[in-house]
Amino acid sequence: MTPELRKEKEQSVRVVFDLAVFNVKQRDFETSIDGLTKLQGMRDAFYKVDSDLYWYTCRCIRILIEFYHQDDTRDFDAWAVGQACTALRAAA
């Protein structure tokens, strides 16, 4: 896969991910699940074709699911920073 095509595919994953996060924040869970389904299809398409894109999409799926299941905030940026701080504290 060419670097240009990889970048294009990565951007496509990011667009779907961002839209799914937006839908969770809006509490439009049905539409956010559609985004998750699209991400899973993209992940499956990258399997054995491009391992970097495959694992990038896997991480996006995991993050989206974790954000979907948390209850205390619908602000993704604040939630993500909190997750990073927790991981840093655990590593120290």
C-alpha positions in Angstrom: 0.0 0.0 0.0 1.4 3.4 -0.9 1.9 6.0 1.8 -0.7 8.2 0.1 -3.3 5.5 0.1 -2.5 4.6 3.7 -2.9 8.2 4.8 -6.3 8.4 2.9 -7.5 5.2 4.6 -6.4 6.4 8.0 -8.3 9.7 7.4 -11.4 7.7 6.5 -11.1 5.8 9.7 -10.7 9.0 11.6 -13.8 10.6 10.0 -16.0 7.6 10.9 -14.6 7.5 14.4 -15.1 11.3 14.9 -18.7 11.0 13.7 -19.4 8.1 16.0 -18.0 10.0 19.0 -20.1 13.0 18.0 -23.2 10.8 17.9 -22.4 9.3 21.4 -22.1 12.9 22.7 -25.5 13.7 21.2 -26.9 10.5 22.7 -27.8 9.2 19.3 -26.7 5.7 20.2 -28.2 4.0 17.2 -26.2 6.1 14.7 -23.1 5.7 16.8 -23.4 1.9 16.7 -23.7 2.3 12.9 -20.3 4.0 13.0 -18.9 1.3 15.2 -20.1 -1.3 12.6 -18.4 0.6 9.8 -15.2 0.7 11.8 -15.4 -3.0 12.4 -15.8 -3.5 8.6 -12.9 -1.3 7.9 -10.8 -3.2 10.4 -11.7 -6.5 8.8 -10.8 -5.1 5.4 -7.3 -4.1 6.6 -6.6 -7.5 8.2 -3.6 -9.1 6.4 -3.5 -6.1 4.0 -2.0 -3.4 6.3 -1.2 -4.2 9.9 -0.7 -0.6 10.9 -4.2 0.4 9.6 -5.6 -2.8 11.2 -4.2 -2.0 14.6 -5.1 1.7 14.3 -8.7 0.8 13.6 -8.7 -1.7 16.5 -7.6 1.0 18.9 -10.3 3.4 17.5 -12.9 0.7 18.1 -11.7 0.0 21.6 -11.7 3.7 22.5 -15.1 4.2 21.1 -16.5 1.3 23.0 -14.9 2.5 26.3 -16.3 6.0 25.7 -19.7 4.6 24.9 -19.9 2.6 28.2 -18.7 5.3 30.6 -21.4 7.3 32.5 -19.7 10.3 34.0 -19.2 12.6 31.0 -20.1 13.0 27.3 -17.1 15.3 26.7 -14.7 13.1 24.7 -11.7 15.3 25.1 -12.0 15.5 28.9 -12.7 11.8 29.1 -9.6 11.0 26.9 -7.3 13.2 29.0 -8.7 11.5 32.2 -7.9 8.1 30.7 -4.4 9.2 29.8 -3.8 10.6 33.3 -5.0 7.3 34.9 -2.6 5.4 32.7 0.3 7.6 33.6 -0.5 7.3 37.3 -0.6 3.5 37.0 2.7 3.5 35.1 4.5 5.6 37.8 
